[in-house]
């Protein structure tokens, strides 16, 4: 199973069906959220809206409540009445429980607790897991903390560790990695910087909470013309070469060629 829906994935509360179509028009994929974005009293209505919706299931992810809760059981019963088969599991922590989930669904394990981050590698091993995502605020809350960021806006070390752990675990098992949402909608500069860093380090996508963040993320993941020209040039120059060679004054070996292929993949070929 693969996961490649595009770089900008937009959260949308599942109890706001009037927003579903607009969200899908704006983003590469949409996460219909049955968990934190929906108040407990509104979850039943949200599930009803999900059943009644008519969206492209290939571009829809449904975030369900944590395993072991009544809300999770109700969420899965709801999904069984729809064509939606990509599930984001909130507060994923147990590799054993994940491996036993209904085989009809492909899973995105959302790592947002200390236990979840510590089990990242084992969860990425599961055959039904296609991607890992991490969450900063719930993670810090699970540790008894109050903020994932320093006063200057940079992530605290524990959040940076969790981010790296998620990416490494996903990469080690050939799974996609999704970067966390940026909560400060007005801080466009930092979102642009963090999305560019996510693309450069190997994240597949960045999740977002507002439609205005979509184009910023897409632009950050899209290689510029110079990078695409370099990638095409170095791959062309590699044909017929035996091992290491020089291109435009730079040593080129297989890791550099893999970088070039990644650039072209992000550019759409």
Secondary structure, DSSP 8 states (H G I E B T S, - for coil): ------SEEEEEETT-GGGHHHHHHHSSEEEEESSTTS-GGGHHHHHHHHHH----GGGEEEEE--TTSHHHHHHHHHHTTSS--EEEETT---HHHHHTS-TT-EEEEEE-SHHHHHTHHHHHH-TTEEEEEE-HHHHHHHTT-S-SB-TTS-B-HHHHHHHHHHHHHHHHTT-EEEE-----TT-HHHHHHHHHHHHHHT-SEEEESSGGGHHHHHHHHS--HHHHHHHHHHHHHHTT--S-EEETTEEE-HHHHHHHHHHHHHTT-
